[in-house]
Amino acid sequence: MANTFSLILVLVTLFTGIIWALDKFVWAPRRQQKAADVLQIESGEVSEEQVAQVAPQQVGLKHLLLCSLLSAWYWFCARLSMSRSKSRLVP
């Protein structure tokens, strides 16, 4: 059971790392470029406030995925702790 826990922890970490990398290297530059295009800025230097006003971050799907992962993780840990406590009680 400990191997399963470690595997799930690694997979969740990998998944959230992929989401972060996509946001950092793909989605954030697109938001910056869209804000620069809308504001007609030639240099491409756009502040975070300007980006937030012009191209707000789409958080619906990302938050839905992360919340469902966290609730599944909570459920798994609760089941794991219950199964461990039952095995200790039985002689």
Phi, psi and omega in degrees: 000328179294327178294322178296317179300314179297318180296316180295320178298318178295317181295319178294319178297317178298315181298313180291329175294322177295317178299316179298314182297319177298317180293318183292316190255345181242301188287320180296314177298326177294319178296318179297316181294320179296318178295319179295321179294316182292320180278356180056050178261125183281324186286339181084000179275108183232135179282163180296326179295319179294320179296318181295326180285320186273313184231080181296149181290134179275106186257355185302302184291319180298314180293323178298315178296314182293321178293321179291323176296316180294321179291323176294321178297316178298316180298315180297316180294322178295316178296321180295316180292326177294319181291326178290321181291326178291322181290334177284332181282331182277127181286000000 
